[in-house]
Amino acid sequence: MHCVKRLSDTAKEQSDVDEFIRRLKAYMEVPELTREMCMELIEFITVDECPGKYSEQPREIHIYYKLIDKTASKEQFQSWENNK
């Protein structure tokens, strides 16, 4: 039973990657990012806290893509959902 689930998960991941690539190809020749593109490709974006009021250190920006980005934690996603 465990092997069947793993095969199913692998097939789903491959399907998600194929769909993401299909979506990207639709925008290959587009010169700038539009709202429509963001809505179709990006799940959510997080920006790290500013290190200090007058700090010149850059903040890190994390982009979580739909279909392929499995690195977002459940807590991050719930936090994002709550802040919509």
mmCIF file of the N, C-alpha and C atoms, coordinates in Angstrom:
data_MODEL
# 
_entry.id   MODEL 
# 
loop_
_atom_site.group_PDB 
_atom_site.id 
_atom_site.type_symbol 
_atom_site.label_atom_id 
_atom_site.label_alt_id 
_atom_site.label_comp_id 
_atom_site.label_asym_id 
_atom_site.label_entity_id 
_atom_site.label_seq_id 
_atom_site.pdbx_PDB_ins_code 
_atom_site.Cartn_x 
_atom_site.Cartn_y 
_atom_site.Cartn_z 
_atom_site.occupancy 
_atom_site.B_iso_or_equiv 
_atom_site.pdbx_formal_charge 
_atom_site.auth_seq_id 
_atom_site.auth_comp_id 
_atom_site.auth_asym_id 
_atom_site.auth_atom_id 
_atom_site.pdbx_PDB_model_num 
ATOM 1   N N  . MET A 1 1  ? 0.830  -1.196 0.000   1.00 0.00 ? 1  MET A N  1 
ATOM 2   C CA . MET A 1 1  ? 0.000  0.000  0.000   1.00 0.00 ? 1  MET A CA 1 
ATOM 3   C C  . MET A 1 1  ? 0.873  1.257  0.000   1.00 0.00 ? 1  MET A C  1 
ATOM 4   N N  . HIS A 1 2  ? 1.971  1.220  0.760   1.00 0.00 ? 2  HIS A N  1 
ATOM 5   C CA . HIS A 1 2  ? 2.875  2.373  0.842   1.00 0.00 ? 2  HIS A CA 1 
ATOM 6   C C  . HIS A 1 2  ? 3.470  2.685  -0.529  1.00 0.00 ? 2  HIS A C  1 
ATOM 7   N N  . CYS A 1 3  ? 3.823  1.665  -1.304  1.00 0.00 ? 3  CYS A N  1 
ATOM 8   C CA . CYS A 1 3  ? 4.406  1.868  -2.634  1.00 0.00 ? 3  CYS A CA 1 
ATOM 9   C C  . CYS A 1 3  ? 3.400  2.515  -3.586  1.00 0.00 ? 3  CYS A C  1 
ATOM 10  N N  . VAL A 1 4  ? 2.137  2.125  -3.464  1.00 0.00 ? 4  VAL A N  1 
ATOM 11  C CA . VAL A 1 4  ? 1.095  2.689  -4.325  1.00 0.00 ? 4  VAL A CA 1 
ATOM 12  C C  . VAL A 1 4  ? 0.942  4.184  -4.040  1.00 0.00 ? 4  VAL A C  1 
ATOM 13  N N  . LYS A 1 5  ? 0.967  4.554  -2.768  1.00 0.00 ? 5  LYS A N  1 
ATOM 14  C CA . LYS A 1 5  ? 0.853  5.974  -2.391  1.00 0.00 ? 5  LYS A CA 1 
ATOM 15  C C  . LYS A 1 5  ? 2.044  6.757  -2.926  1.00 0.00 ? 5  LYS A C  1 
ATOM 16  N N  . ARG A 1 6  ? 3.245  6.198  -2.795  1.00 0.00 ? 6  ARG A N  1 
ATOM 17  C CA . ARG A 1 6  ? 4.435  6.885  -3.291  1.00 0.00 ? 6  ARG A CA 1 
ATOM 18  C C  . ARG A 1 6  ? 4.378  7.067  -4.801  1.00 0.00 ? 6  ARG A C  1 
ATOM 19  N N  . LEU A 1 7  ? 3.904  6.045  -5.517  1.00 0.00 ? 7  LEU A N  1 
ATOM 20  C CA . LEU A 1 7  ? 3.767  6.159  -6.969  1.00 0.00 ? 7  LEU A CA 1 
ATOM 21  C C  . LEU A 1 7  ? 2.736  7.223  -7.331  1.00 0.00 ? 7  LEU A C  1 
ATOM 22  N N  . SER A 1 8  ? 1.653  7.254  -6.592  1.00 0.00 ? 8  SER A N  1 
ATOM 23  C CA . SER A 1 8  ? 0.607  8.249  -6.816  1.00 0.00 ? 8  SER A CA 1 
ATOM 24  C C  . SER A 1 8  ? 1.137  9.653  -6.548  1.00 0.00 ? 8  SER A C  1 
ATOM 25  N N  . ASP A 1 9  ? 1.890  9.808  -5.459  1.00 0.00 ? 9  ASP A N  1 
ATOM 26  C CA . ASP A 1 9  ? 2.486  11.104 -5.125  1.00 0.00 ? 9  ASP A CA 1 
ATOM 27  C C  . ASP A 1 9  ? 3.468  11.547 -6.204  1.00 0.00 ? 9  ASP A C  1 
ATOM 28  N N  . THR A 1 10 ? 4.266  10.622 -6.690  1.00 0.00 ? 10 THR A N  1 
ATOM 29  C CA . THR A 1 10 ? 5.248  10.923 -7.737  1.00 0.00 ? 10 THR A CA 1 
ATOM 30  C C  . THR A 1 10 ? 4.537  11.336 -9.024  1.00 0.00 ? 10 THR A C  1 
ATOM 31  N N  . ALA A 1 11 ? 3.480  10.637 -9.377  1.00 0.00 ? 11 ALA A N  1 
ATOM 32  C CA . ALA A 1 11 ? 2.720  10.978 -10.578 1.00 0.00 ? 11 ALA A CA 1 
ATOM 33  C C  . ALA A 1 11 ? 2.085  12.363 -10.434 1.00 0.00 ? 11 ALA A C  1 
ATOM 34  N N  . LYS A 1 12 ? 1.566  12.684 -9.264  1.00 0.00 ? 12 LYS A N  1 
ATOM 35  C CA . LYS A 1 12 ? 0.965  13.995 -9.010  1.00 0.00 ? 12 LYS A CA 1 
ATOM 36  C C  . LYS A 1 12 ? 2.023  15.094 -9.117  1.00 0.00 ? 12 LYS A C  1 
ATOM 37  N N  . GLU A 1 13 ? 3.197  14.870 -8.529  1.00 0.00 ? 13 GLU A N  1 
ATOM 38  C CA . GLU A 1 13 ? 4.273  15.853 -8.609  1.00 0.00 ? 13 GLU A CA 1 
ATOM 39  C C  . GLU A 1 13 ? 4.693  16.081 -10.057 1.00 0.00 ? 13 GLU A C  1 
ATOM 40  N N  . GLN A 1 14 ? 4.801  15.021 -10.831 1.00 0.00 ? 14 GLN A N  1 
ATOM 41  C CA . GLN A 1 14 ? 5.186  15.154 -12.242 1.00 0.00 ? 14 GLN A CA 1 
ATOM 42  C C  . GLN A 1 14 ? 4.117  15.925 -13.006 1.00 0.00 ? 14 GLN A C  1 
ATOM 43  N N  . SER A 1 15 ? 2.867  15.645 -12.714 1.00 0.00 ? 15 SER A N  1 
ATOM 44  C CA . SER A 1 15 ? 1.761  16.353 -13.346 1.00 0.00 ? 15 SER A CA 1 
ATOM 45  C C  . SER A 1 15 ? 1.793  17.840 -12.993 1.00 0.00 ? 15 SER A C  1 
ATOM 46  N N  . ASP A 1 16 ? 2.088  18.153 -11.725 1.00 0.00 ? 16 ASP A N  1 
ATOM 47  C CA . ASP A 1 16 ? 2.180  19.542 -11.289 1.00 0.00 ? 16 ASP A CA 1 
ATOM 48  C C  . ASP A 1 16 ? 3.320  20.272 -11.998 1.00 0.00 ? 16 ASP A C  1 
ATOM 49  N N  . VAL A 1 17 ? 4.458  19.621 -12.121 1.00 0.00 ? 17 VAL A N  1 
ATOM 50  C CA . VAL A 1 17 ? 5.607  20.221 -12.804 1.00 0.00 ? 17 VAL A CA 1 
ATOM 51  C C  . VAL A 1 17 ? 5.257  20.465 -14.273 1.00 0.00 ? 17 VAL A C  1 
ATOM 52  N N  . ASP A 1 18 ? 4.635  19.499 -14.914 1.00 0.00 ? 18 ASP A N  1 
ATOM 53  C CA . ASP A 1 18 ? 4.241  19.659 -16.315 1.00 0.00 ? 18 ASP A CA 1 
ATOM 54  C C  . ASP A 1 18 ? 3.283  20.838 -16.485 1.00 0.00 ? 18 ASP A C  1 
ATOM 55  N N  . GLU A 1 19 ? 2.335  20.978 -15.575 1.00 0.00 ? 19 GLU A N  1 
ATOM 56  C CA . GLU A 1 19 ? 1.380  22.085 -15.631 1.00 0.00 ? 19 GLU A CA 1 
ATOM 57  C C  . GLU A 1 19 ? 2.085  23.423 -15.414 1.00 0.00 ? 19 GLU A C  1 
ATOM 58  N N  . PHE A 1 20 ? 3.016  23.477 -14.466 1.00 0.00 ? 20 PHE A N  1 
ATOM 59  C CA . PHE A 1 20 ? 3.758  24.706 -14.215 1.00 0.00 ? 20 PHE A CA 1 
ATOM 60  C C  . PHE A 1 20 ? 4.556  25.107 -15.452 1.00 0.00 ? 20 PHE A C  1 
ATOM 61  N N  . ILE A 1 21 ? 5.202  24.163 -16.085 1.00 0.00 ? 21 ILE A N  1 
ATOM 62  C CA . ILE A 1 21 ? 5.964  24.440 -17.307 1.00 0.00 ? 21 ILE A CA 1 
ATOM 63  C C  . ILE A 1 21 ? 5.042  24.921 -18.417 1.00 0.00 ? 21 ILE A C  1 
ATOM 64  N N  . ARG A 1 22 ? 3.871  24.322 -18.540 1.00 0.00 ? 22 ARG A N  1 
ATOM 65  C CA . ARG A 1 22 ? 2.896  24.759 -19.540 1.00 0.00 ? 22 ARG A CA 1 
ATOM 66  C C  . ARG A 1 22 ? 2.522  26.223 -19.300 1.00 0.00 ? 22 ARG A C  1 
ATOM 67  N N  . ARG A 1 23 ? 2.287  26.581 -18.033 1.00 0.00 ? 23 ARG A N  1 
ATOM 68  C CA . ARG A 1 23 ? 1.937  27.963 -17.695 1.00 0.00 ? 23 ARG A CA 1 
ATOM 69  C C  . ARG A 1 23 ? 3.089  28.923 -18.013 1.00 0.00 ? 23 ARG A C  1 
ATOM 70  N N  . LEU A 1 24 ? 4.309  28.508 -17.688 1.00 0.00 ? 24 LEU A N  1 
ATOM 71  C CA . LEU A 1 24 ? 5.474  29.357 -17.978 1.00 0.00 ? 24 LEU A CA 1 
ATOM 72  C C  . LEU A 1 24 ? 5.643  29.606 -19.469 1.00 0.00 ? 24 LEU A C  1 
ATOM 73  N N  . LYS A 1 25 ? 5.447  28.566 -20.256 1.00 0.00 ? 25 LYS A N  1 
ATOM 74  C CA . LYS A 1 25 ? 5.614  28.698 -21.706 1.00 0.00 ? 25 LYS A CA 1 
ATOM 75  C C  . LYS A 1 25 ? 4.649  29.725 -22.290 1.00 0.00 ? 25 LYS A C  1 
ATOM 76  N N  . ALA A 1 26 ? 3.487  29.881 -21.670 1.00 0.00 ? 26 ALA A N  1 
ATOM 77  C CA . ALA A 1 26 ? 2.514  30.857 -22.154 1.00 0.00 ? 26 ALA A CA 1 
ATOM 78  C C  . ALA A 1 26 ? 3.051  32.285 -22.020 1.00 0.00 ? 26 ALA A C  1 
ATOM 79  N N  . TYR A 1 27 ? 4.028  32.480 -21.146 1.00 0.00 ? 27 TYR A N  1 
ATOM 80  C CA . TYR A 1 27 ? 4.562  33.816 -20.891 1.00 0.00 ? 27 TYR A CA 1 
ATOM 81  C C  . TYR A 1 27 ? 6.009  33.999 -21.350 1.00 0.00 ? 27 TYR A C  1 
ATOM 82  N N  . MET A 1 28 ? 6.502  33.141 -22.189 1.00 0.00 ? 28 MET A N  1 
ATOM 83  C CA . MET A 1 28 ? 7.902  33.181 -22.599 1.00 0.00 ? 28 MET A CA 1 
ATOM 84  C C  . MET A 1 28 ? 8.309  34.507 -23.237 1.00 0.00 ? 28 MET A C  1 
ATOM 85  N N  . GLU A 1 29 ? 7.464  35.108 -24.015 1.00 0.00 ? 29 GLU A N  1 
ATOM 86  C CA . GLU A 1 29 ? 7.817  36.317 -24.761 1.00 0.00 ? 29 GLU A CA 1 
ATOM 87  C C  . GLU A 1 29 ? 7.313  37.599 -24.102 1.00 0.00 ? 29 GLU A C  1 
ATOM 88  N N  . VAL A 1 30 ? 6.755  37.505 -22.915 1.00 0.00 ? 30 VAL A N  1 
ATOM 89  C CA . VAL A 1 30 ? 6.199  38.677 -22.240 1.00 0.00 ? 30 VAL A CA 1 
ATOM 90  C C  . VAL A 1 30 ? 7.340  39.497 -21.636 1.00 0.00 ? 30 VAL A C  1 
ATOM 91  N N  . PRO A 1 31 ? 7.404  40.803 -21.920 1.00 0.00 ? 31 PRO A N  1 
ATOM 92  C CA . PRO A 1 31 ? 8.533  41.621 -21.467 1.00 0.00 ? 31 PRO A CA 1 
ATOM 93  C C  . PRO A 1 31 ? 8.490  42.026 -19.993 1.00 0.00 ? 31 PRO A C  1 
ATOM 94  N N  . GLU A 1 32 ? 7.300  42.012 -19.366 1.00 0.00 ? 32 GLU A N  1 
ATOM 95  C CA . GLU A 1 32 ? 7.249  42.400 -17.960 1.00 0.00 ? 32 GLU A CA 1 
ATOM 96  C C  . GLU A 1 32 ? 6.192  41.585 -17.220 1.00 0.00 ? 32 GLU A C  1 
ATOM 97  N N  . LEU A 1 33 ? 6.407  41.474 -15.935 1.00 0.00 ? 33 LEU A N  1 
ATOM 98  C CA . LEU A 1 33 ? 5.523  40.706 -15.069 1.00 0.00 ? 33 LEU A CA 1 
ATOM 99  C C  . LEU A 1 33 ? 4.199  41.446 -14.890 1.00 0.00 ? 33 LEU A C  1 
ATOM 100 N N  . THR A 1 34 ? 3.102  40.736 -15.076 1.00 0.00 ? 34 THR A N  1 
ATOM 101 C CA . THR A 1 34 ? 1.777  41.339 -14.902 1.00 0.00 ? 34 THR A CA 1 
ATOM 102 C C  . THR A 1 34 ? 1.073  40.690 -13.715 1.00 0.00 ? 34 THR A C  1 
ATOM 103 N N  . ARG A 1 35 ? -0.001 41.308 -13.276 1.00 0.00 ? 35 ARG A N  1 
ATOM 104 C CA . ARG A 1 35 ? -0.798 40.754 -12.179 1.00 0.00 ? 35 ARG A CA 1 
ATOM 105 C C  . ARG A 1 35 ? -1.322 39.371 -12.550 1.00 0.00 ? 35 ARG A C  1 
ATOM 106 N N  . GLU A 1 36 ? -1.791 39.225 -13.776 1.00 0.00 ? 36 GLU A N  1 
ATOM 107 C CA . GLU A 1 36 ? -2.315 37.943 -14.245 1.00 0.00 ? 36 GLU A CA 1 
ATOM 108 C C  . GLU A 1 36 ? -1.266 36.837 -14.128 1.00 0.00 ? 36 GLU A C  1 
ATOM 109 N N  . MET A 1 37 ? -0.044 37.148 -14.533 1.00 0.00 ? 37 MET A N  1 
ATOM 110 C CA . MET A 1 37 ? 1.036  36.164 -14.449 1.00 0.00 ? 37 MET A CA 1 
ATOM 111 C C  . MET A 1 37 ? 1.293  35.773 -12.996 1.00 0.00 ? 37 MET A C  1 
ATOM 112 N N  . CYS A 1 38 ? 1.328  36.771 -12.125 1.00 0.00 ? 38 CYS A N  1 
ATOM 113 C CA . CYS A 1 38 ? 1.555  36.495 -10.703 1.00 0.00 ? 38 CYS A CA 1 
ATOM 114 C C  . CYS A 1 38 ? 0.470  35.593 -10.138 1.00 0.00 ? 38 CYS A C  1 
ATOM 115 N N  . MET A 1 39 ? -0.765 35.882 -10.475 1.00 0.00 ? 39 MET A N  1 
ATOM 116 C CA . MET A 1 39 ? -1.888 35.103 -9.948  1.00 0.00 ? 39 MET A CA 1 
ATOM 117 C C  . MET A 1 39 ? -1.837 33.658 -10.433 1.00 0.00 ? 39 MET A C  1 
ATOM 118 N N  . GLU A 1 40 ? -1.362 33.451 -11.630 1.00 0.00 ? 40 GLU A N  1 
ATOM 119 C CA . GLU A 1 40 ? -1.312 32.110 -12.187 1.00 0.00 ? 40 GLU A CA 1 
ATOM 120 C C  . GLU A 1 40 ? -0.098 31.307 -11.722 1.00 0.00 ? 40 GLU A C  1 
ATOM 121 N N  . LEU A 1 41 ? 1.006  31.987 -11.436 1.00 0.00 ? 41 LEU A N  1 
ATOM 122 C CA . LEU A 1 41 ? 2.251  31.281 -11.146 1.00 0.00 ? 41 LEU A CA 1 
ATOM 123 C C  . LEU A 1 41 ? 2.672  31.276 -9.680  1.00 0.00 ? 41 LEU A C  1 
ATOM 124 N N  . ILE A 1 42 ? 2.287  32.291 -8.913  1.00 0.00 ? 42 ILE A N  1 
ATOM 125 C CA . ILE A 1 42 ? 2.801  32.451 -7.556  1.00 0.00 ? 42 ILE A CA 1 
ATOM 126 C C  . ILE A 1 42 ? 1.726  32.154 -6.519  1.00 0.00 ? 42 ILE A C  1 
ATOM 127 N N  . GLU A 1 43 ? 2.078  31.316 -5.559  1.00 0.00 ? 43 GLU A N  1 
ATOM 128 C CA . GLU A 1 43 ? 1.158  30.998 -4.455  1.00 0.00 ? 43 GLU A CA 1 
ATOM 129 C C  . GLU A 1 43 ? 1.149  32.141 -3.445  1.00 0.00 ? 43 GLU A C  1 
ATOM 130 N N  . PHE A 1 44 ? 2.338  32.494 -2.943  1.00 0.00 ? 44 PHE A N  1 
ATOM 131 C CA . PHE A 1 44 ? 2.464  33.644 -2.061  1.00 0.00 ? 44 PHE A CA 1 
ATOM 132 C C  . PHE A 1 44 ? 3.919  34.058 -1.941  1.00 0.00 ? 44 PHE A C  1 
ATOM 133 N N  . ILE A 1 45 ? 4.112  35.266 -1.390  1.00 0.00 ? 45 ILE A N  1 
ATOM 134 C CA . ILE A 1 45 ? 5.447  35.847 -1.218  1.00 0.00 ? 45 ILE A CA 1 
ATOM 135 C C  . ILE A 1 45 ? 5.571  36.294 0.233   1.00 0.00 ? 45 ILE A C  1 
ATOM 136 N N  . THR A 1 46 ? 6.728  36.037 0.829   1.00 0.00 ? 46 THR A N  1 
ATOM 137 C CA . THR A 1 46 ? 6.986  36.547 2.175   1.00 0.00 ? 46 THR A CA 1 
ATOM 138 C C  . THR A 1 46 ? 8.219  37.445 2.119   1.00 0.00 ? 46 THR A C  1 
ATOM 139 N N  . VAL A 1 47 ? 8.219  38.455 2.982   1.00 0.00 ? 47 VAL A N  1 
ATOM 140 C CA . VAL A 1 47 ? 9.356  39.373 3.088   1.00 0.00 ? 47 VAL A CA 1 
ATOM 141 C C  . VAL A 1 47 ? 9.807  39.341 4.536   1.00 0.00 ? 47 VAL A C  1 
ATOM 142 N N  . ASP A 1 48 ? 11.088 39.040 4.752   1.00 0.00 ? 48 ASP A N  1 
ATOM 143 C CA . ASP A 1 48 ? 11.615 38.978 6.113   1.00 0.00 ? 48 ASP A CA 1 
ATOM 144 C C  . ASP A 1 48 ? 11.550 40.342 6.784   1.00 0.00 ? 48 ASP A C  1 
ATOM 145 N N  . GLU A 1 49 ? 11.556 40.308 8.100   1.00 0.00 ? 49 GLU A N  1 
ATOM 146 C CA . GLU A 1 49 ? 11.505 41.518 8.906   1.00 0.00 ? 49 GLU A CA 1 
ATOM 147 C C  . GLU A 1 49 ? 12.727 42.390 8.646   1.00 0.00 ? 49 GLU A C  1 
ATOM 148 N N  . CYS A 1 50 ? 12.522 43.673 8.696   1.00 0.00 ? 50 CYS A N  1 
ATOM 149 C CA . CYS A 1 50 ? 13.617 44.625 8.526   1.00 0.00 ? 50 CYS A CA 1 
ATOM 150 C C  . CYS A 1 50 ? 14.566 44.488 9.719   1.00 0.00 ? 50 CYS A C  1 
ATOM 151 N N  . PRO A 1 51 ? 15.873 44.384 9.472   1.00 0.00 ? 51 PRO A N  1 
ATOM 152 C CA . PRO A 1 51 ? 16.816 44.168 10.570  1.00 0.00 ? 51 PRO A CA 1 
ATOM 153 C C  . PRO A 1 51 ? 16.959 45.359 11.515  1.00 0.00 ? 51 PRO A C  1 
ATOM 154 N N  . GLY A 1 52 ? 16.527 46.520 11.132  1.00 0.00 ? 52 GLY A N  1 
ATOM 155 C CA . GLY A 1 52 ? 16.614 47.705 11.985  1.00 0.00 ? 52 GLY A CA 1 
ATOM 156 C C  . GLY A 1 52 ? 16.081 48.919 11.254  1.00 0.00 ? 52 GLY A C  1 
ATOM 157 N N  . LYS A 1 53 ? 15.702 49.931 11.998  1.00 0.00 ? 53 LYS A N  1 
ATOM 158 C CA . LYS A 1 53 ? 15.080 51.112 11.403  1.00 0.00 ? 53 LYS A CA 1 
ATOM 159 C C  . LYS A 1 53 ? 15.955 51.760 10.333  1.00 0.00 ? 53 LYS A C  1 
ATOM 160 N N  . TYR A 1 54 ? 17.236 51.896 10.601  1.00 0.00 ? 54 TYR A N  1 
ATOM 161 C CA . TYR A 1 54 ? 18.128 52.559 9.653   1.00 0.00 ? 54 TYR A CA 1 
ATOM 162 C C  . TYR A 1 54 ? 19.129 51.594 9.023   1.00 0.00 ? 54 TYR A C  1 
ATOM 163 N N  . SER A 1 55 ? 18.838 50.327 9.099   1.00 0.00 ? 55 SER A N  1 
ATOM 164 C CA . SER A 1 55 ? 19.746 49.319 8.557   1.00 0.00 ? 55 SER A CA 1 
ATOM 165 C C  . SER A 1 55 ? 19.748 49.368 7.028   1.00 0.00 ? 55 SER A C  1 
ATOM 166 N N  . GLU A 1 56 ? 20.915 49.182 6.482   1.00 0.00 ? 56 GLU A N  1 
ATOM 167 C CA . GLU A 1 56 ? 21.035 49.120 5.025   1.00 0.00 ? 56 GLU A CA 1 
ATOM 168 C C  . GLU A 1 56 ? 21.102 47.678 4.542   1.00 0.00 ? 56 GLU A C  1 
ATOM 169 N N  . GLN A 1 57 ? 20.961 46.739 5.470   1.00 0.00 ? 57 GLN A N  1 
ATOM 170 C CA . GLN A 1 57 ? 20.963 45.329 5.082   1.00 0.00 ? 57 GLN A CA 1 
ATOM 171 C C  . GLN A 1 57 ? 19.683 45.022 4.301   1.00 0.00 ? 57 GLN A C  1 
ATOM 172 N N  . PRO A 1 58 ? 19.824 44.291 3.215   1.00 0.00 ? 58 PRO A N  1 
ATOM 173 C CA . PRO A 1 58 ? 18.618 43.948 2.448   1.00 0.00 ? 58 PRO A CA 1 
ATOM 174 C C  . PRO A 1 58 ? 17.777 42.903 3.190   1.00 0.00 ? 58 PRO A C  1 
ATOM 175 N N  . ARG A 1 59 ? 16.487 42.969 2.973   1.00 0.00 ? 59 ARG A N  1 
ATOM 176 C CA . ARG A 1 59 ? 15.597 41.951 3.521   1.00 0.00 ? 59 ARG A CA 1 
ATOM 177 C C  . ARG A 1 59 ? 15.472 40.839 2.501   1.00 0.00 ? 59 ARG A C  1 
ATOM 178 N N  . GLU A 1 60 ? 15.266 39.635 2.989   1.00 0.00 ? 60 GLU A N  1 
ATOM 179 C CA . GLU A 1 60 ? 15.098 38.502 2.086   1.00 0.00 ? 60 GLU A CA 1 
ATOM 180 C C  . GLU A 1 60 ? 13.648 38.392 1.655   1.00 0.00 ? 60 GLU A C  1 
ATOM 181 N N  . ILE A 1 61 ? 13.461 38.128 0.379   1.00 0.00 ? 61 ILE A N  1 
ATOM 182 C CA . ILE A 1 61 ? 12.137 37.926 -0.195  1.00 0.00 ? 61 ILE A CA 1 
ATOM 183 C C  . ILE A 1 61 ? 12.061 36.473 -0.642  1.00 0.00 ? 61 ILE A C  1 
ATOM 184 N N  . HIS A 1 62 ? 10.998 35.789 -0.232  1.00 0.00 ? 62 HIS A N  1 
ATOM 185 C CA . HIS A 1 62 ? 10.809 34.371 -0.567  1.00 0.00 ? 62 HIS A CA 1 
ATOM 186 C C  . HIS A 1 62 ? 9.562  34.246 -1.435  1.00 0.00 ? 62 HIS A C  1 
ATOM 187 N N  . ILE A 1 63 ? 9.718  33.650 -2.608  1.00 0.00 ? 63 ILE A N  1 
ATOM 188 C CA . ILE A 1 63 ? 8.601  33.465 -3.528  1.00 0.00 ? 63 ILE A CA 1 
ATOM 189 C C  . ILE A 1 63 ? 8.265  31.980 -3.562  1.00 0.00 ? 63 ILE A C  1 
ATOM 190 N N  . TYR A 1 64 ? 7.005  31.670 -3.300  1.00 0.00 ? 64 TYR A N  1 
ATOM 191 C CA . TYR A 1 64 ? 6.522  30.290 -3.295  1.00 0.00 ? 64 TYR A CA 1 
ATOM 192 C C  . TYR A 1 64 ? 5.617  30.108 -4.507  1.00 0.00 ? 64 TYR A C  1 
ATOM 193 N N  . TYR A 1 65 ? 6.058  29.269 -5.433  1.00 0.00 ? 65 TYR A N  1 
ATOM 194 C CA . TYR A 1 65 ? 5.348  29.083 -6.690  1.00 0.00 ? 65 TYR A CA 1 
ATOM 195 C C  . TYR A 1 65 ? 4.250  28.036 -6.561  1.00 0.00 ? 65 TYR A C  1 
ATOM 196 N N  . LYS A 1 66 ? 3.165  28.249 -7.295  1.00 0.00 ? 66 LYS A N  1 
ATOM 197 C CA . LYS A 1 66 ? 2.080  27.274 -7.339  1.00 0.00 ? 66 LYS A CA 1 
ATOM 198 C C  . LYS A 1 66 ? 2.585  26.002 -8.003  1.00 0.00 ? 66 LYS A C  1 
ATOM 199 N N  . LEU A 1 67 ? 2.053  24.898 -7.594  1.00 0.00 ? 67 LEU A N  1 
ATOM 200 C CA . LEU A 1 67 ? 2.270  23.580 -8.183  1.00 0.00 ? 67 LEU A CA 1 
ATOM 201 C C  . LEU A 1 67 ? 3.631  22.962 -7.905  1.00 0.00 ? 67 LEU A C  1 
ATOM 202 N N  . ILE A 1 68 ? 4.702  23.739 -7.843  1.00 0.00 ? 68 ILE A N  1 
ATOM 203 C CA . ILE A 1 68 ? 6.016  23.107 -7.719  1.00 0.00 ? 68 ILE A CA 1 
ATOM 204 C C  . ILE A 1 68 ? 6.728  23.374 -6.408  1.00 0.00 ? 68 ILE A C  1 
ATOM 205 N N  . ASP A 1 69 ? 6.356  24.440 -5.714  1.00 0.00 ? 69 ASP A N  1 
ATOM 206 C CA . ASP A 1 69 ? 7.095  24.809 -4.509  1.00 0.00 ? 69 ASP A CA 1 
ATOM 207 C C  . ASP A 1 69 ? 6.484  24.136 -3.294  1.00 0.00 ? 69 ASP A C  1 
ATOM 208 N N  . LYS A 1 70 ? 7.108  23.067 -2.870  1.00 0.00 ? 70 LYS A N  1 
ATOM 209 C CA . LYS A 1 70 ? 6.612  22.295 -1.732  1.00 0.00 ? 70 LYS A CA 1 
ATOM 210 C C  . LYS A 1 70 ? 7.348  22.659 -0.448  1.00 0.00 ? 70 LYS A C  1 
ATOM 211 N N  . THR A 1 71 ? 8.201  23.710 -0.496  1.00 0.00 ? 71 THR A N  1 
ATOM 212 C CA . THR A 1 71 ? 9.021  24.051 0.664   1.00 0.00 ? 71 THR A CA 1 
ATOM 213 C C  . THR A 1 71 ? 8.312  24.945 1.669   1.00 0.00 ? 71 THR A C  1 
ATOM 214 N N  . ALA A 1 72 ? 7.196  25.522 1.282   1.00 0.00 ? 72 ALA A N  1 
ATOM 215 C CA . ALA A 1 72 ? 6.463  26.386 2.218   1.00 0.00 ? 72 ALA A CA 1 
ATOM 216 C C  . ALA A 1 72 ? 5.898  25.536 3.344   1.00 0.00 ? 72 ALA A C  1 
ATOM 217 N N  . SER A 1 73 ? 6.146  25.976 4.549   1.00 0.00 ? 73 SER A N  1 
ATOM 218 C CA . SER A 1 73 ? 5.638  25.222 5.683   1.00 0.00 ? 73 SER A CA 1 
ATOM 219 C C  . SER A 1 73 ? 4.149  25.471 5.859   1.00 0.00 ? 73 SER A C  1 
ATOM 220 N N  . LYS A 1 74 ? 3.502  24.571 6.526   1.00 0.00 ? 74 LYS A N  1 
ATOM 221 C CA . LYS A 1 74 ? 2.077  24.694 6.797   1.00 0.00 ? 74 LYS A CA 1 
ATOM 222 C C  . LYS A 1 74 ? 1.796  25.969 7.595   1.00 0.00 ? 74 LYS A C  1 
ATOM 223 N N  . GLU A 1 75 ? 2.678  26.299 8.527   1.00 0.00 ? 75 GLU A N  1 
ATOM 224 C CA . GLU A 1 75 ? 2.505  27.496 9.339   1.00 0.00 ? 75 GLU A CA 1 
ATOM 225 C C  . GLU A 1 75 ? 2.600  28.755 8.482   1.00 0.00 ? 75 GLU A C  1 
ATOM 226 N N  . GLN A 1 76 ? 3.536  28.794 7.535   1.00 0.00 ? 76 GLN A N  1 
ATOM 227 C CA . GLN A 1 76 ? 3.679  29.955 6.662   1.00 0.00 ? 76 GLN A CA 1 
ATOM 228 C C  . GLN A 1 76 ? 2.426  30.133 5.816   1.00 0.00 ? 76 GLN A C  1 
ATOM 229 N N  . PHE A 1 77 ? 1.919  29.030 5.291   1.00 0.00 ? 77 PHE A N  1 
ATOM 230 C CA . PHE A 1 77 ? 0.736  29.111 4.450   1.00 0.00 ? 77 PHE A CA 1 
ATOM 231 C C  . PHE A 1 77 ? -0.474 29.575 5.261   1.00 0.00 ? 77 PHE A C  1 
ATOM 232 N N  . GLN A 1 78 ? -0.642 29.045 6.478   1.00 0.00 ? 78 GLN A N  1 
ATOM 233 C CA . GLN A 1 78 ? -1.771 29.455 7.311   1.00 0.00 ? 78 GLN A CA 1 
ATOM 234 C C  . GLN A 1 78 ? -1.644 30.935 7.682   1.00 0.00 ? 78 GLN A C  1 
ATOM 235 N N  . SER A 1 79 ? -0.439 31.383 7.966   1.00 0.00 ? 79 SER A N  1 
ATOM 236 C CA . SER A 1 79 ? -0.217 32.788 8.277   1.00 0.00 ? 79 SER A CA 1 
ATOM 237 C C  . SER A 1 79 ? -0.591 33.655 7.085   1.00 0.00 ? 79 SER A C  1 
ATOM 238 N N  . TRP A 1 80 ? -0.198 33.231 5.904   1.00 0.00 ? 80 TRP A N  1 
ATOM 239 C CA . TRP A 1 80 ? -0.533 33.953 4.688   1.00 0.00 ? 80 TRP A CA 1 
ATOM 240 C C  . TRP A 1 80 ? -2.044 33.989 4.491   1.00 0.00 ? 80 TRP A C  1 
ATOM 241 N N  . GLU A 1 81 ? -2.715 32.857 4.668   1.00 0.00 ? 81 GLU A N  1 
ATOM 242 C CA . GLU A 1 81 ? -4.157 32.785 4.518   1.00 0.00 ? 81 GLU A CA 1 
ATOM 243 C C  . GLU A 1 81 ? -4.857 33.733 5.491   1.00 0.00 ? 81 GLU A C  1 
ATOM 244 N N  . ASN A 1 82 ? -4.384 33.805 6.721   1.00 0.00 ? 82 ASN A N  1 
ATOM 245 C CA . ASN A 1 82 ? -4.997 34.648 7.740   1.00 0.00 ? 82 ASN A CA 1 
ATOM 246 C C  . ASN A 1 82 ? -4.806 36.140 7.449   1.00 0.00 ? 82 ASN A C  1 
ATOM 247 N N  . ASN A 1 83 ? -3.774 36.493 6.706   1.00 0.00 ? 83 ASN A N  1 
ATOM 248 C CA . ASN A 1 83 ? -3.486 37.897 6.421   1.00 0.00 ? 83 ASN A CA 1 
ATOM 249 C C  . ASN A 1 83 ? -4.056 38.394 5.098   1.00 0.00 ? 83 ASN A C  1 
ATOM 250 N N  . LYS A 1 84 ? -4.790 37.563 4.401   1.00 0.00 ? 84 LYS A N  1 
ATOM 251 C CA . LYS A 1 84 ? -5.384 37.974 3.122   1.00 0.00 ? 84 LYS A CA 1 
ATOM 252 C C  . LYS A 1 84 ? -6.372 39.098 3.343   1.00 0.00 ? 84 LYS A C  1 
# 
